[in-house]
Amino acid sequence: MSLGTLLQGLTFVSAILSILLILLQQRGASLGAGFGSSGELYTERRGLERSLFNATIIFVLIFVLSILGMVLIPA
């Protein structure tokens, strides 16, 4: 298995997982909250919501780094 094939697979898997993790996250404050119509503008993430947020960041970083690897490393 070549490095290019491995990076393509890693890119595909991390893209799918990133999309799923983004869709699983709860919506934060709406646009109206920025203009004062809601009581809370910022709430702290706790528990599963925090884990989903951190996992999303990790998989997006893996996605970006694998794309950079495909561009910079000749196959």
MODELLER restraints for C-alpha pairs under 7 A, 6 or more apart:
rsr = mdl.restraints
at = mdl.atoms
rsr.add(forms.Gaussian(group=physical.xy_distance, feature=features.Distance(at['CA:4:A'], at['CA:70:A']), mean=6.52, stdev=0.5))
rsr.add(forms.Gaussian(group=physical.xy_distance, feature=features.Distance(at['CA:4:A'], at['CA:75:A']), mean=5.36, stdev=0.5))
rsr.add(forms.Gaussian(group=physical.xy_distance, feature=features.Distance(at['CA:7:A'], at['CA:66:A']), mean=5.73, stdev=0.5))
rsr.add(forms.Gaussian(group=physical.xy_distance, feature=features.Distance(at['CA:7:A'], at['CA:70:A']), mean=6.45, stdev=0.5))
rsr.add(forms.Gaussian(group=physical.xy_distance, feature=features.Distance(at['CA:10:A'], at['CA:66:A']), mean=6.75, stdev=0.5))
rsr.add(forms.Gaussian(group=physical.xy_distance, feature=features.Distance(at['CA:11:A'], at['CA:63:A']), mean=5.29, stdev=0.5))
rsr.add(forms.Gaussian(group=physical.xy_distance, feature=features.Distance(at['CA:11:A'], at['CA:66:A']), mean=5.73, stdev=0.5))
rsr.add(forms.Gaussian(group=physical.xy_distance, feature=features.Distance(at['CA:11:A'], at['CA:67:A']), mean=6.65, stdev=0.5))
rsr.add(forms.Gaussian(group=physical.xy_distance, feature=features.Distance(at['CA:14:A'], at['CA:59:A']), mean=5.52, stdev=0.5))
rsr.add(forms.Gaussian(group=physical.xy_distance, feature=features.Distance(at['CA:14:A'], at['CA:60:A']), mean=6.99, stdev=0.5))
rsr.add(forms.Gaussian(group=physical.xy_distance, feature=features.Distance(at['CA:14:A'], at['CA:62:A']), mean=6.55, stdev=0.5))
rsr.add(forms.Gaussian(group=physical.xy_distance, feature=features.Distance(at['CA:14:A'], at['CA:63:A']), mean=5.37, stdev=0.5))
rsr.add(forms.Gaussian(group=physical.xy_distance, feature=features.Distance(at['CA:15:A'], at['CA:63:A']), mean=6.15, stdev=0.5))
rsr.add(forms.Gaussian(group=physical.xy_distance, feature=features.Distance(at['CA:18:A'], at['CA:56:A']), mean=5.73, stdev=0.5))
rsr.add(forms.Gaussian(group=physical.xy_distance, feature=features.Distance(at['CA:18:A'], at['CA:59:A']), mean=5.72, stdev=0.5))
rsr.add(forms.Gaussian(group=physical.xy_distance, feature=features.Distance(at['CA:18:A'], at['CA:60:A']), mean=6.03, stdev=0.5))
rsr.add(forms.Gaussian(group=physical.xy_distance, feature=features.Distance(at['CA:21:A'], at['CA:52:A']), mean=6.47, stdev=0.5))
rsr.add(forms.Gaussian(group=physical.xy_distance, feature=features.Distance(at['CA:21:A'], at['CA:56:A']), mean=5.76, stdev=0.5))
rsr.add(forms.Gaussian(group=physical.xy_distance, feature=features.Distance(at['CA:22:A'], at['CA:56:A']), mean=6.68, stdev=0.5))
rsr.add(forms.Gaussian(group=physical.xy_distance, feature=features.Distance(at['CA:25:A'], at['CA:49:A']), mean=6.83, stdev=0.5))
rsr.add(forms.Gaussian(group=physical.xy_distance, feature=features.Distance(at['CA:25:A'], at['CA:52:A']), mean=6.84, stdev=0.5))
rsr.add(forms.Gaussian(group=physical.xy_distance, feature=features.Distance(at['CA:29:A'], at['CA:41:A']), mean=6.01, stdev=0.5))
rsr.add(forms.Gaussian(group=physical.xy_distance, feature=features.Distance(at['CA:32:A'], at['CA:38:A']), mean=6.78, stdev=0.5))
rsr.add(forms.Gaussian(group=physical.xy_distance, feature=features.Distance(at['CA:33:A'], at['CA:41:A']), mean=5.84, stdev=0.5))
rsr.add(forms.Gaussian(group=physical.xy_distance, feature=features.Distance(at['CA:34:A'], at['CA:41:A']), mean=6.69, stdev=0.5))
